[in-house]
Amino acid sequence: MATTFLKRQKEMKRLEKQREKAERRAQKKLARGAQSEPSVENLNSADSESSIANVPTPPEPVPHN
């Protein structure tokens, strides 16, 4: 009967470690995403207005007679 209890304890410990590892991975992923976000936000703020103003208008199509 004692071995069943020990096996259960071992399994519970393994599952807990697995959850902690997945949590750490998720935190690292969020941290990496947060580092790249400011550059995207900078592009979307003031730069977007200037980039829109610098886009040349396409030429109008010439009507065929």
Order of alpha helices (4+ residues) and beta strands (2+ residues): alpha-alpha
